[in-house]
Amino acid sequence: MRKFSWLVAGLLALCALCASLLVSTGAQAAPAQAPAKAAAAPTAGELLAKLTSCSQISKGKYATDEGSPATVPVCGKKGAVFFKADMDIDCDGQRTAQCNEKTDCCFQPDTAFPQSDGKPLNAAKLPYVVMPSPSAIWDYRKSGIQGGSVVAVIYNNKVTYAVVGDTGPNKIIGEASYATAVSLGIDPNPKTGGVDSGVTYIAFQNSKVSPIENHDKATSLGQSLAQQFINNN
C-alpha cells in the first residue's frame, strides 16, 4: 500500500509538472490589436478643390464692407452653400475682456441666436459666423441654413468649424466671431483685425448643433459633413 501511494503521488506530481511546461511553452496569446485610427479630417485643399465653380443661388451679390462694390455671390453645391469673402470681426454677445463697448465701437450685447440658457453667444469663446439678414438678394433660411448650422471656414490652408450664430446687414457678407479669427490665425481685434479677402465659408444645409455653444459638437459634426460633401461632389 505504501508503494502504491508513493507511486500515485509521483504520478500526480509529474502531471502537474507537465501541465506547467505546457503553459510555459504553449502558443502565446495573440497580441492585442491596436485601436483603429480615426479617419483624418478633410483638409482645406480637399474642400477648396470642390469649389472651383459657382452655381449662384443669390439673386444678386454682396459687398464685403459698407461702401464697397457688390462682388460676392452665394453659391450652391450639393449639401451646402458657400461664398468667398473677407472676414470682419464680430464681437457681439456676452461682455468679455475681449469684446465690450471699449474694445469694439459697434458692440451689441446680443446675438441673433442665443445659447441654450438664453444668454447671448460668447464671441470671444465660440467660433461663429454671421449671415446677412434675409433680403431680396438671398434668404439663408430658404437654403436650409439656420441658427446653429455648421460652417467650415477656410483661410490660409487652415479649416475651423463654426456655427451660424448671428445676422448682420442685409447687403454685406463676410463676418465671423473673435474666436473664429483666433482659430484661423487671423488678428481678432474688432477695431484693427480681420482680413480683406481669402476666406471661404461653407455652410452645410439642414445641419444644426445643439446646444449651439458646444464647439466640440460643431467640430465633430462639421468634419463628418465635410467628408460627405467631398464624397458627394
C-alpha positions in Angstrom: 0.0 0.0 0.0 2.8 2.4 0.8 4.5 1.8 -2.5 1.2 2.2 -4.3 0.5 5.5 -2.5 4.0 6.7 -3.3 3.5 5.8 -7.0 0.2 7.7 -7.2 1.8 10.7 -5.6 4.7 10.6 -8.0 2.4 10.4 -11.0 0.3 13.4 -9.7 3.5 15.5 -9.3 4.6 14.5 -12.8 1.3 15.5 -14.3 1.5 18.9 -12.5 5.0 19.4 -13.9 3.8 18.6 -17.5 0.9 21.0 -17.2 3.2 23.7 -16.1 5.6 23.1 -19.0 2.7 23.1 -21.5 1.5 26.5 -20.2 5.0 28.0 -20.4 5.9 26.6 -23.8 2.5 26.6 -25.4 1.3 29.0 -28.1 1.4 32.6 -26.9 -1.8 34.6 -26.9 -2.3 36.8 -29.9 -1.2 40.4 -29.2 -4.0 42.9 -28.6 -5.0 44.7 -31.8 -4.3 48.4 -31.7 -7.5 50.5 -32.0 -8.3 51.7 -35.5 -7.2 55.2 -36.2 -10.0 57.7 -36.8 -10.2 58.9 -40.4 -8.3 62.1 -40.9 -10.5 65.2 -41.1 -10.8 66.7 -44.6 -8.1 69.2 -45.5 -8.5 72.8 -46.7 -7.2 71.8 -50.1 -9.7 68.9 -50.4 -12.6 71.2 -49.6 -11.5 74.0 -51.9 -11.0 71.6 -54.7 -14.8 71.0 -54.7 -15.4 74.8 -55.0 -13.8 75.6 -58.3 -17.0 76.8 -59.9 -20.1 78.7 -58.6 -23.7 77.9 -59.3 -25.1 81.2 -58.0 -28.2 80.9 -55.8 -28.3 84.5 -54.6 -30.3 86.9 -56.8 -27.6 89.4 -56.6 -24.2 89.9 -55.0 -22.9 91.2 -51.7 -20.4 93.8 -50.7 -17.7 92.9 -48.1 -17.8 96.3 -46.4 -20.0 99.3 -46.3 -19.5 101.4 -49.4 -17.6 98.6 -51.3 -18.9 97.3 -54.6 -21.1 94.2 -54.6 -18.9 91.4 -55.9 -19.6 88.3 -53.8 -22.3 85.8 -54.9 -23.7 83.0 -52.7 -23.1 79.7 -54.5 -24.9 76.3 -54.2 -23.3 72.9 -54.1 -24.9 69.6 -53.2 -25.4 69.7 -49.4 -24.0 73.2 -48.9 -23.9 76.8 -49.8 -20.7 78.7 -49.9 -19.1 82.1 -50.6 -15.7 83.6 -50.7 -15.2 86.9 -49.0 -13.3 88.8 -46.3 -13.6 88.4 -42.5 -14.7 91.3 -40.4 -14.7 90.6 -36.6 -18.0 90.3 -34.8 -17.6 90.9 -31.1 -21.3 91.0 -30.2 -22.9 89.0 -27.4 -21.7 88.5 -23.9 -19.4 91.1 -22.5 -15.9 89.8 -22.0 -12.4 91.3 -21.7 -12.0 90.9 -25.5 -15.5 92.0 -26.5 -17.2 95.0 -25.0 -18.0 98.7 -25.6 -14.4 99.8 -25.1 -12.8 97.2 -27.4 -15.5 97.5 -30.1 -17.1 100.7 -31.1 -20.1 98.8 -32.6 -20.5 96.3 -29.8 -24.0 94.9 -29.3 -24.8 92.9 -26.1 -26.9 90.4 -28.0 -26.7 87.8 -30.9 -29.5 86.6 -33.2 -29.2 83.1 -31.8 -28.8 82.6 -28.1 -27.2 79.9 -26.0 -29.3 77.1 -24.6 -29.6 79.0 -21.3 -31.0 82.1 -23.2 -27.8 84.2 -22.9 -26.2 85.7 -26.0 -23.3 83.8 -27.5 -19.8 84.5 -26.4 -17.8 85.8 -29.4 -14.5 85.5 -27.6 -15.0 81.9 -26.8 -17.3 80.4 -29.6 -16.4 80.3 -33.3 -19.5 81.5 -35.1 -20.3 83.1 -38.4 -22.6 86.0 -39.3 -25.2 85.5 -42.1 -26.6 88.5 -44.0 -30.1 89.3 -42.8 -32.8 87.9 -45.2 -33.4 90.2 -48.2 -34.3 90.2 -51.9 -30.7 89.2 -52.5 -30.8 86.0 -50.5 -32.6 84.4 -47.6 -30.4 81.9 -45.9 -33.4 80.2 -44.3 -34.7 79.2 -47.7 -31.4 77.4 -48.4 -31.6 75.1 -45.4 -29.4 77.3 -43.2 -30.4 78.2 -39.6 -29.0 79.3 -36.3 -26.6 76.5 -35.2 -25.9 75.3 -38.7 -22.3 74.2 -39.2 -19.9 76.2 -41.3 -16.5 75.2 -42.4 -14.4 78.4 -42.5 -11.1 78.2 -44.5 -8.2 80.6 -44.6 -4.5 80.2 -45.4 -4.8 76.4 -45.7 -6.5 76.1 -42.3 -10.0 74.8 -41.6 -12.1 75.6 -38.5 -15.7 74.6 -37.8 -18.1 77.3 -36.6 -21.9 77.7 -36.2 -24.2 80.2 -37.7 -24.6 82.5 -34.6 -25.6 86.0 -35.7 -27.0 88.0 -38.5 -25.8 91.3 -39.9 -26.5 93.9 -42.6 -28.6 92.5 -45.5 -26.2 93.7 -48.2 -22.8 92.8 -46.6 -21.2 89.4 -46.2 -18.0 88.1 -44.6 -18.1 88.4 -40.8 -17.2 85.9 -38.0 -16.6 86.0 -34.3 -13.5 86.9 -32.4 -12.9 83.2 -31.6 -13.2 82.2 -35.3 -10.5 84.6 -36.2 -8.2 83.3 -33.4 -8.7 79.7 -34.5 -7.5 80.6 -38.1 -4.6 82.7 -37.0 -6.3 86.0 -38.1 -6.0 89.1 -36.0 -9.2 89.1 -33.9 -9.1 92.8 -32.8 -12.5 94.2 -33.7 -11.0 97.6 -34.5 -8.0 96.7 -36.5 -8.2 92.9 -37.2 -9.8 90.7 -39.8 -8.6 90.2 -43.4 -9.7 91.8 -46.6 -10.0 88.6 -48.7 -9.2 84.9 -49.0 -11.8 83.5 -46.6 -14.1 80.7 -47.7 -17.3 79.9 -45.9 -19.1 76.5 -46.5 -22.4 76.3 -44.7 -23.9 72.8 -44.5 -27.6 72.6 -45.3 -30.1 71.2 -42.8 -27.4 70.8 -40.1 -27.8 72.0 -36.5 -25.6 71.9 -33.4 -27.4 71.6 -30.1 -26.6 73.1 -27.8 -25.3 75.8 -30.2 -22.5 76.7 -27.8 -20.9 73.3 -27.9 -17.9 73.8 -30.1 -16.7 70.2 -29.8 -20.0 69.0 -31.3 -19.7 71.6 -34.1 -16.2 70.3 -34.9 -17.1 66.6 -34.9 -20.3 67.2 -36.9 -18.5 69.6 -39.2 -15.8 67.1 -40.0 -18.4 64.4 -40.8 -20.4 66.7 -43.0 -17.3 68.0 -44.8 -16.3 64.4 -45.6 -19.8 63.7 -47.0 -19.5 66.9 -49.0 -16.3 65.8 -50.6 -17.6 62.3 -51.3 -20.8 63.6 -52.9 -19.4 66.3 -55.1 
